[in-house]
């Protein structure tokens, strides 16, 4: 999966960014046609934000629904976003984020199952312990401005997760059980879909910094429950 990201996904994202930059520059330098109508004048609050996000994510509250016993799944998320701002507070946001976590190797037991059904579970990304994922999201939201400085954002949308790594479970009741033996005949690779759909919800206060930037304190659901910050520069 890591090679797939490097060979296909990363170049595609780079191409999109390059084409977007080229189109923006071309539009900015294109002379106005004779008799053409003047460009739309921006209203107060209208425009674009580009910026970064940083979250701390935990999947434990969701995992506990499906497992009676598990290891902690939590870690940092970093990403970039583009937001289209409308003067009435409406927001359209697209973001790409990378989440990584390093759960301990240990027994996992499905909800309602007997202890004999426990599986020793390991997360690996290449030859290293751990697991990560790339997510891409599309979010519709609204910033309820109390004044020109402070507001409160609420938004929701959909996204896709691309897991990077594998999860292996070992039968703890097998006669040949050995959690360190990759050739253990009793082990079984847990099914991790190549792409996972996701629902996103986020909310939190926002601060307009001198009309040049927007700082947001965010909490919600995105790859798990999260809390963090976003910082966008206005274009």
N, C-alpha and C positions, 0 to 999 in steps of 0.2 A: 504493500500500500504506500510505503514511503517513496519507492521508486515511481509509482504511478503519479504521486503528487508532484515529484520533481520533473517528470518527463511530460506530463500532460496538463495537470491542473495549474501549476505555477506559471508555465509559459502562456496559458490561455488568459489568466488574470493579468499578466504583464501586458499582453496584447490589447486587452480591453482598456487598461489604463493609458497605454500609448495612443490608441486611436481616439480616446476621449480627449486627451491633451491636444492632439493634432487638430481635432474638430473645433475645440475651444479657441485655439490660436488662430485658425483659419477664419473663424467667424469674427474674431476681434480685429483682424487686419483687413478684412474684405471691405472695399469701398462701397458706400451706399449708392444704389442705382438711382439714376436720374428720375425724379418724380416719385420715388418710393416713399411710402408712408414712414414717418419717424418710428424708431423702436419704442416699444412699450416702456413707459417710465415706471420704475419700481415704486411701489407703495411702501410706507413705513412697515418694517418687519418682514418684508419679502426678500427672498434670496436663497442662498445656499450656505450650508455649514459643511466643512470637511474636518474630520478630527479623529481622535483615538479614544478607545475605551479600555478600562482595566477593571476586572471583576474578580471576586473570590467566589467560586462555585462549589456547591456540595450536592451530590446526588443522593445522600443518605435518606432523607425523608421519603423519597420516591422508592428507593430500593427496599426499604423496610416494609413496603406494602407487599412485595413479592418474595421476600426472604425473611425467615425467622433468625437466621444468623448470617452475617456477612462482615467484610472488612470495610473500613471507611473509604469513601470515594469522594475526594475533594481536592481542589487545586486552583491555580490562577488561570484567568482568561485574559488575553490581550487581543486587540483588534482595531480595525479602522472602519469609519463609516462616512456616508454622504447623506445629508438631509436637505430636502427641499422645503423651505419655509414659505408659508402663505401668511398674508397680513392678518387674517382672522384667527391665527393660531394653529391652523391645520399643518401637520407635518407628515412627510413621506420619507422614510429612511431605509437605506440598504446598508448592510454591514457584513464584513467577513471577519471571523474571529478564530483564534487558536487556543484550545484548552488542553492542559496537561495535568495529569495526576499520577501518583505512585502508590497505589494500594499495596498493603502487605500481602504476601502469600498466606493463605489460610483457608480453613473450611467454610464453605457456604452451604446453607440448608434452605431449600425451598419452603415457602409458607405452607404450614399444615402437614409437612412430611415428617416421617420418622427419622430419628437421628442417624439410622443406618444408611439413609439416602444422602448423607453429607458428601460433598466433593471438595477435595483440596484444589483450590483455584489459584491460578497464576496469570498475571498480566505481563505481556512482553511486547516490546516494540523493537524489532530487530533482535540484537543480542543483549539488549538492556532491559532491566525491570521497568515497568511503568506502562503507560498508555496515554494516547492523546487523540484529539479529534479536531477537524476543521469544520466550521459551520458557516453557512451563508443564510442571511435572514432578510425578509421584506416586512416592514412594519408601518402601519398607519396609526397616527396618534394626534394628540392635541395638547398644546401648551396653553394652560389657562393662566394668563398674565394677570397678576393682581396690580401691577404697575409696570413701569418701563424697566424695572430692575429685577423683580422677583416674579416667579411663576411656579406652576406645578404641572408636570407632564404625565400623561397617561396614554399608553399605546399598546397595541397588540398586532400580531401577524403570524406568519408561517415561515418555516425555514427548513433547511436540509443539513444533516450531519454526515460527515465522511469520517469513519473511524480509521485510526492509523495504528495498527497493531493486531494482536490476537489474544484471545482468552482461552486458556486450557484448563479443563477440570479433570482431576484424577479420582477414580473410584477408591474411596478409603476402605472399602470392605474387600477389595480384591486380594487374592493370595500373593500377588506379585507387586503389591503397592509400593512404590518408591517415588516420593515427590520430586526427587532430583534426577530421575531417569527419564530423559526425553523419549527413549524407545520403549517405555513401559507399555506392554500390550493392553493394559486396562485403561489407559488414558483416552480421553476423547476431546476433540476440539469443539468448544462451544460455538454455536452459530452466531456470527456477528455480521449482519447485513452490510453490504458495501455502502449503501446510502440509507439513512434513517430520517423520515419526516419528523417535524417538530412544530410545536405550538409555542409562541412567544408572548409573554406579557411583561410589561415593565412600567414603573411609575416612580415619581420622586420630584423633589423641588429642583428648580433651575434658577440660575443667576446670570443675568446679562452683564458682562464685564465691559463697560465702556463702549458698548455698541460694536465691539470688535470680536468678541468671543462669547461662548455660552458654556457655562459649567453646570453639569447635572450630577446630582446624587441619585443613584438608581438602585432599585431592588425589584425582584420579580422572578420569573421563570424563563430560563434560556439555557439549555443543556443541563438543567438542574436548577435549584434555587440559588440565587446569587445576590450579592450586594457589591456596589462599586461606584466608580466615577466615569464620567465622559467629559471630554473637553473638545469643543468644536470652534474653529476659526471661521468667521463670516467672510463670504466672498461677495 
